[in-house]
Amino acid sequence: MNRVLKTLCVVVTLAVTSLTANNSYKDNNILISAEEAIKLIGDPKVMFVSGDNEDVFKLGHIKGSVEMYAHHLHHSNIMGEMHCEPLFRCLDDAEQYIGSKGISNDMTVIAYDDFKGPNATGVYMFFKSYGHKNVKILNGGRAAIMAIDPAQTKYDAIKAELKKEKKIGKKASKKLKKAKKANLTLPAAETKSLNAIVKESKSKQKEMKSRLKTAEKPLLVVAGDTHITAKKYHINKKDLDLNNIAGSEEVKMAMEDILKNGDKSEYVIVDTRGMAEIIGQRKMDNVARGGHIPGATLLEWKKVSDIDNKKSFKSAAELDKVFKSYNITPDKKIYAYCHVGAGRSSEIIVGLQLLGYKNVKVYTGSWDTWGNAMSLPIER
C-alpha cells in the first residue's frame, strides 16, 4: 500500500510540475504581479504610468501615477508621416514628453492600464525603444491592485451598503409621491411608517457617506488628477533599442516576401485590429484609406489578453496554442501592426516575447502611416 501511495504522489508531483512549467513564461522579466507592485506604490524611484486615456485616468488611477495615453505615443503629422521612423517620436520630442511626466532616467517605470493589456504594452514598448533601463508591465493593471487593496475592500463594502440603503429610501419616497400624484389618501399608519423609513434612510445615508469619505483616503486607486513636477530626461542614441520596432520599408520588404513565397516565407505580418478596420469598413482619425496590408495574418489582440480573468495575458500554454494555430512560430520574423503601433500590436509582440520569441517587432507607423502612403498597396 505504501509503495502504491508513493508512486501516486510521484505521478501527481510530476503532473503539477509539468502544468506549472507549461503555464510559466520563458521571459519573466517583463511582467510584475500586483502583489509585487503594490509594495512599490509611493516609492520615489518608481513611477506607475497609465496607458489609458485622460478621461479613464481621472475616473481611477494608481495613486501617484501619471497618464501617457498609448494612442498618443506615436507622433505623426496629419498625413501619418513619422519624422524619425521607426522611433515613436524624435529624440528631443520624446525627451521633453517623458520629462514632462515627472520621469527621470533612474526611475523604474511600471506600465499599466485597466487590466486588458494593450495600453500598458504600448507604454512598455515606448520606453524600451528609447533604452530605458527598468520598465515592467503590471499584469492585471489597475483592477489587480484594487482586488488586493484591503482599503478598497472596506470602501466597496460601505459603497454597497449605501447603494442598498438608497434603494430602501427611494422605494418608500416613491410610494408617497405616487399616492400624492394620484390624489390617493394612504392609511395614516402607512403614511407615518413610510415617512419614518424615508427619514431614517436619509440619516443612515448621511452617516454612510461620511464613512465612505473616510474610507476613501487610504485607497491605492484614486480619482482625479495627479500633480506632476517635470524632470530632466535624456536619451542617449547609443542606448536606443531598435530590435523590437520597425519602419515601413522593413514591413514592405516582409510583405513582398510573403506575397512571393506564401507559407514558406520567413516572415509573418500580424494585423491585430478588429474586422471592421481590417476590411476597410471603419477608418480612424485622418487615415485616407481603409483595409489591411496584403498577406497579413489576421489575429485580433483579444485572443492574447485574458479578459475573462482580468489579466493582461493568457497563460504561456494558452498563448502558445493561439500563436501556433495562426502559424506564428519562433523560426519566423514577425511584425505586428494596429492603428498607431502602441497598443493592440504591442500586446501581440509582448505576448510573443513572454514565450521567448526573439525576432518580433512592432510596426510603429502602423495603419496611420501605411493607410496614408498612396505608394503602398492595401487589401480590403
N, C-alpha and C positions, 0 to 999 in steps of 0.2 A: 504493500500500500504506500509506504514512504517513497519507494522508488518511483511509483506512478505519479505521486504528488510533485516530486522533484522535477520529473520530466515535464509535467504540465506547467509548472512555474517557469521553467526554461523557455518553453514554447510561447507562453504569454509575454514574458520579458522580451523575447526576440521580436514578437509581433508589435509590441508597444514601441520598441526601439526603431523598428522599420517604419512605423507610422509617423513617429516623430521626425525621422530623417526625411521622409517624403514631404512633410509639411514645413520643413525649415528652409529658409532661403540660403543660397550659396553666398550671397553678399549680405552680411549682417551689419554693414557699416552705414547703410542708407537710412533705415527706419529707426525711430526711437519710440518706445512704448509710452503710454500715458503715465504708467507707474514711475518710469524714469524721469519723464519730462516734468511732472508735477513738482518734483524736488528742485527744479531749476527756475521756477517762476519767481521773479523778483531778483534773481542773480544779475548784478550789473554787467557781467561779462557774457550774458546770454540775451539774445533778442528773439522773441517769438514774432514771426512775420505771417500775417494772414494774407492769403492769395485771393480771398473773396472780395467782392466789390464794396464800395464805401457804405452803401445802404445796409448790406448784410453785416458789415463790421460794426456799425453803430447799434444794431439790434443786439449784438452779443459777440464779444471777443475775449480772448485770454488777457487777463489783467496785465497792463504794461506793454502789450504788443502793439505793432504798427501794421498799417494796411499797405500792401503792394499788390493791387489787383492784377492777377496774371494776364488778363486780356490786354492790359496797357503796358506790359513789359516790353513787348515787341514794338519798336518805334519805326514807323514808315510814314512817307508823305501820303497825300490823298490818292496817289496812283499806286500805292502799295510798294513803292521803291524803298529799300533799306540801304542807307548810305554806307554802312560798314558791314555788309553781309559777309559771313554768316552771323556776326555778332547781333544780339538783340538790339543793342544801342551802340553808338560810337562811344569811345572811351571817356571823353570829357563829359558827355551826357550821362553815362552810367555812373561815373564817379559822383557827379552832382546829385543825381537822383538818390543813390544809395545813402550818401552822406546826409541828405535832407530828411531821411527817415531815422536819424539818430544812430546809425550803424557805423561802427569802426572796423578796421581790418582784423583786430584781435578778438572780436566777438564770435561766439558760436551762434549761428543762425538756425532756428528751428522753424521750418516752414509748415504751415497748417492751413486747413480750410474747414468747412462744416464737418465733413468726415469722408466725403466721397473720393477725394484724392487729386483730381486734375489740377485745381488751382494751386494746391500745395506743391505738386510736382513742377508746375510752371515756375514757381519761385525758386525751388531747388535747382532746376536746370539753369536758370538765370544766374544764380550765384556761382554754380560750378563752372560755368563757361568763362567767368571772369577770374577764375583761380582762387576763389575764397576758400580758405583752408578748412574751416569747420562748418559744415552745413548738414542738417538732418531733416527728415520728414516725420512729422508726428502722425503715427499710424492711428487712424480713427479721429484725428483732428479735435476740434472744439468739443464735439459730443463725447469723446473718450475722457476728456478732462472732467466734464460735467458729471459723467457717470461714476467717477471715483472721488469726487469732492464731497466730503461729509457736510460742508456748509450748504451745498446745493441740494442734498437730500432733505435737510431740515427746511430749507427755503421752499422746495417743491411741495412738501407736506403741508406747510401753512397755506401756500397758494391754493392747493386742492381743497383745503378746509374752507378757505374764503369763498371759493367758487361754489361750493356746496351750500354755504350759508346764504349767498346771494340768491340762489335759486329758491330757497325757502322764503326769504323776504319778498322776492319778486312774485312768487305764486300767491301769497296772501294779499299783497298790494294789488295785483291784477284782478283778483276776485272782488275786492272792494270797489275798484274803478269800474269794472264791468257792471256791477249792480247799480252803481250811481248813474252810469251812462244809459242804462235801460230803465231808469226810474223805478227800480225794484227796492223794496224795503226788506233787508235781511232781518232775521230774528235778532233781537238785542244781544242775546248771549253770543251768537255767532259773530256779530259785528265787533263786540268787545274782545272776543278771542282773536279775531283777525288783526285788529289794531294792536293788540298786545304782542302778537307774533312779529308784526312789522317793526314795532318799537324795539323789541328785544333783538331782532335781526340787525337793525341799524347799529345798536350798541355793540353787538358781537363783531360786526364788520369793522367798526372803528378800531376796536381792540386788536383784531387780526391784522389790519393794515399797519398798525403801529409795530406789531411783532414782525411783520414782513419787512418793514423798513430796517429794523434792527438786524434781521437775519440776512439782509442783502449786503451789508458791509463787508463780511469776510469772504464773499463769493469769489471764486477764481475766474469765472466768466462773467463779465460785466457789460453793461450797455453804455452808449455814449462815445465821446471822443477820447483820444489819448494825447497828453501834452508831449510834444517832441522837441528835444534840444538837438539841433543839427550838429553833425560832426564831420571831420575831415576824413574822406575815404580816398585811397589811392589804389589804382590798378596798374600793376607792373606788366608790361607787354610780354615779358618772359614767362609770366605765370598764367597767361591765357590758356584755357583748356579747350581746344577745338576738336577734340576727339569725339565729342557727343553732339556736335551741331554741324549742320550742312547748309550750303547755299544752293541757289537754283541750278547752277551749271552742274554741280555734282549730282543732283537729283535727276536732272535731264539726262545725264550720261547713263545713270542707272535705268531710267525709263527706256532708253533706246536699246539697252542690252536685254531688258525684259521682253520688249516687243519683238526682238530678233530671235531670242533663244527660249522664250516661254518658261516652262517649269524647270528647264535646265540652266536658267540664268543664275548667276551667283548672287543676284540682288533681289530684294523684296521691298516694295514701296507700300506702306500701310496707310490707308485713309481711315482716320479714326472718328470721323464725323457721323451724323445721323443721315438716314437715307434721303430725306428731303434736300439736304445740301449736296449729297453725292450725285443725285440725278439732276441737279440744277433747278429744282423746283423752288428752293429757297436761297436767296442771296443775302449776305450780311454786309453791313457797313457800306463802303464805297466800291465794292468789287464789281467790275464790269460784266464778268461772265460767271455763270453757274455751271457746275459739273465737277469732274474729277480728273486726276492725272491718268492718262491711258496706261493700262497694265497694272493699276494699283490693286492691291488686295483690300477688300472692304471689311474692316474689323472695328466695330464701334467700341469706344473706350469702356462702355458699361460692362462689357464682358470680362474686364480685368478687375474692376472695382468690386469689392464685396459689400454691396449696398444693403443686402438683407441683414448682415451682421454689423453694419455701421463700421466697417474697416476700409481703409484706403485701398487695400489689395486683397485678392483672394489668396488662399494658401499656395505654397510652392507647387504642390501636386496639381491643384486646380489650374494654376497659371500654365504649367507645362502642358496640360491636356488641351487648354484653349489654344495656345500658340501652335502646337503640333497639328491640331485639327485644321489650321489655316496654312499648313506647310511652312510655318515660320520656325526655322531650326538654327542651332548655333553656328552651322557652317556658312550661313548666308550673311550678306552685308545688308543691313536693314535700315530703312529710312521711314520715319513716320511724320505725318502732317495732319493739321486740323485747319483752323481758320487763321490763327496768328502764331502758331508754333509754341505757345506756352499754355498748357492746359491739357486738352484731350490727347494730343500727340505725345506730350511729355509723360502722361500717365502710362501709355503703352511702352515707351522707351524705358522708363524706370522699372516697370514690371519685368521687362526683359533683363535689365541689369540685376534685379533681385535674383534671377535664375543663373546669373553668371555669364550672360551673353556679352561679348566684347565689341563686336562690330555693329554698333547700333547708334543711330544719330537722329536728332530732331531736325526737321527742315524748318528753320526759324522763320523764313518768309511765309511758308505755308500757302493757303489758298489766297490770302490777301495779296501776295506777290504774284503767284502763278496765274490766278484768275484775271489779273490786270495786265499781264505781259502778253500782248497780242501775238508775239512770235512763238509762244509756247502752245503746244496742242492740248486740247481738252476732249473729254468724252462725257456724254450725258446718259 
